[in-house]
Amino acid sequence: MTEPPFVVAIPARYAATRLPGKPLCLLAGEPLVLHVARRALAAGAEDVWVAADDARIADALAGSGVRIAMTSPDHASGSDRLAECAAIAGWPDDTVVVNLQGDEPFAPAAGIRAVAAALVDSGADMATLATPVEDAATLADPNAVKLVRAANGDALYFSRAPIPWPRDAWATTEGRALLPPGTHWLRHIGIYAYRAGFLKRFAALPPTPLERTESLEQLRALEHGHRIAVALSPEPFPPGVDTAEDLERAEHRLANRPPGEQG
């Protein structure tokens, strides 16, 4: 894979549903969004922008080396927020933009670079990452999004349901406690890359039935006929922070990381 130049945009919404004020929640004594910004900077992005909806987020990032786009608090999705950020930043339409979620304090630099490379190498409209599913509980968990892809690496579908469904192995309740051998299930990692021009077009597309059914915005792109390239993450993506319990686990991870390990 080539390593193209890219920028990183981080959507940061203060009024998160499950963890209010999430960007400013303290992790090892520092705001969560600051940890995410540092991961983007460590990946070698040409520019890092945080698309914020609250001045307190901007204040927390003062002196961090990232730029702030103050966006509307009324956006329905992170893509809508990043489309406004793209307009504020004035990126040319061919700029490679990596959408790094604002709750990923452990995002590996190699993964951020890999999704940008997957976009450029595939020629797809969007790119994202996946990692193998390692246990039956994850395959059955609706909070872990699964995907299937074509032989060329493009996404065929994303779902909260177990896909593909192991019909014979899971014919019984007992069988569903095990992950059958012989098939490689994939869990979606919610990081995206696209050109700035496509980001603006994507945000302008109307929501679609499958998107509404699964509550998965990427299905909008597939339903409108756009390609999404899927690359395997070169390094593990530790879980992000979506709840108070996730924050506690992240705190524990930081406190117990080996000396010299980043993030």
N, C-alpha and C positions, 0 to 999 in steps of 0.2 A: 504493500500500500504506500502511496505517496503521502506526504505530510504537508497539506496545503496550508497557507495562511488562513487564519480564521479569527473571528471575534466571539466572545461569550456574552450572552445576555441572560440575566438571572431575574425571573419574575419574583417579586417579594410583596405579598399581600398581607397587610397587618391583621385584618379581620379574618384569620383562618378559622374555619368552622370548628374543627376538633381541638385546636390548640390556639385560642385567641392570643394575638400578639406574638405569634410564632417566630417571626424574623428576629425579634429582640429577646427571645428567651435565652437565658444564659447557659452556655456550655463551657465548662472549665473557666467560668468567670467572664466570658466574652460572648457577645451576641451571636446567635446561630448563623445569621446571614454573613457575618464577618468570616466565619470558618469557611463557608461556601465560596466566598469571594477569593479567599486565599488559594483554594483548590483550583479555581479558574486561572489565577495568576501563575500558579505553579505549572500549569499545562502549557504555558508558552503562548497564550492568546495575544494577538496584536493589541487588543483593546478589551476591557471588561466593563460591562454596563450592568447596573442593577436598576430594574424597572420597578420603582417603588410607588406606593399609593399613600404614604404617610411621611411627613417631615421627620418623624422620629427615626425612621429607617435611614434617611440621608444623614442625620446627625451621628448615628452609630457608626457610619462608614467614613466619617471625616478622616482624612489622612491615610486611608487604606490603599490608595493607588487606583481605585476604581471610579468610574463615572456614574452619575445618578441621572436617571430620567424620571421626573415626577409625572406619573401617569394617572389617569382617571380612576377613582375608587369603584366605578360602576362596571368595570369589565367583567364579562361572564366567564372568561377563561384566561389562562396564562398566555395563550397564543395571541389573543386580542391585546393583551397588555404589551406583549413584545412587538406587535405590529405598530403600536403607538411609539414604542421605544425606537424602532427602526426609523420612523419618520422624524423623531426628535434628533436622533444621531446623524441622520442624513446619509446612511450607508448606500452606496451604489447597489443596483439590483443584483449584481453578481457576487456580492459579499457573502462569504460562507459564515453563517450564524449558528452557533451552538447554543441551544436552549438547555441550560443547566438549572434544574429545579432548586428553589431556594431552601430546600430542606435536606440537601445532600452534603453534609459536612465531611464525608469520607470519600467523595467521588475521586477515583484514582486519575492522576494526570494522563496516564496512558489511555484510559477509556475516553476521556474528553477528546484527545487527539484522534482516537480511532473512529469516533462517529463522524468527525469532519472528513477524515480520509475516505470513509465508506460512501459519503455523499458524492465526493468528487470522482472516485474510482468507478462507481456504479452508474453515474449519470442520472440517477433517480431524482424525483422531486423532493424527497425527504429521506433521511436515514435515521436509524435508531440502533440500539444494542439489545442483545439478549444474553442469557446465561443458562446453562443446563439446569433443569429441575432435578433435585437430588433426593426427594422423598415424596411419598404419597400425600402427606399432609399439605405440602406446598401446592401440589397439583390440584387438590380439592379446595384450596383456600380462595374464596372470591376476591380477597384483597390482593392476591398475587395474580397479576395479569399474565395469561399465557398467550403464545402465538404459534402459528404454523407458517412456514415459508416455502416458497417454490424452489425448484432445483437451482435457479439463478440467484437465490438469496433474497428475493423480494418477498415481502409479507403477503400472505394470502388472507389471514384473518387474525384478529386479536379478540380474546374473550376472557371473562372472569371465570368461565366454566373450564373444566378439564378438556383441553383439546390437544391432540386427537384423543378420543375416548377409547380406552383399551377394552373393547367389547367383551372378549372372552375372559380375560384375566379379572375383569371387574364385574363378572356376572353374578357374583355373590357379595354380600356385605363384608364377609371376612376377606375376600380378595381385594377389596378396595382399601385395605389397610397397608397394602404393599405396592411398591412401584415396579411394574413388570419390566423384565429385561428386554433388550432388543429394540426399543424405540427411544429416540432422544427427544424428550419434551423440553420446551424452552420457556423460561420466564422472561417477560419483558422488563427491561430497565428503562425507566422514563426519562431518557435523555434523547434529544433530537438535534438534527442538523438540517438546515435548508438554506437556500439562497435568500437574500433579503427580499428580492422581488416576489418569490413564491410565498414567503411568509405573509406578505401583505395580501396576496391573492387568497391564500388559505383562510386568513382571518375574516375575509369578506364573504366566504362561502356560507350558505345557509346550513344550519345543523340538519342532520339526517336521521332517519328512523333508527338505524343500527346504533348510531352514536347515542341517541337518547335511551335506547333499550339497555345498552351495556354501560352507559355513562363513561364512554371512552372516546375522547376527542379525535384520536388518530383514525378512528373508523370513518370520520367525515372525509378524510383524504381518500381512503379506499373506495368509498361509495361514489365519490365524484370522479373516479377513474385515475387517480394519481398513484404513482409508484412510491413505495416505501422500502428502501433497501435495509436489510437487517444483517448486522455483523455481530459476531460473537465478541463479547468483551474480553480484552486481553488480560484483564485482572479482575478479581472479585469486586463487586460493588456492595459494600456493607449496607445494611438497611438504612433508609432515610429516617427523618423525624416527622411523625405525623400526629403523635399523641404524647401525653405526659409520660406514659410508660416508655415510649420510644426515646424520649429525652433522657430518662433515667438510664436506659441501656447505653445510650451514646456516652453519657457521663462516665459510666463504668468502663466502657471501651477505652476512652481517653486515659482514664486513671491507671489502666492495666496494660497499656501498650508497651512493647519492648523499647528499651532505650534506642533512640535514633530513628524510630519509625515515625513517619509523618501521618497526621490525620487519623 
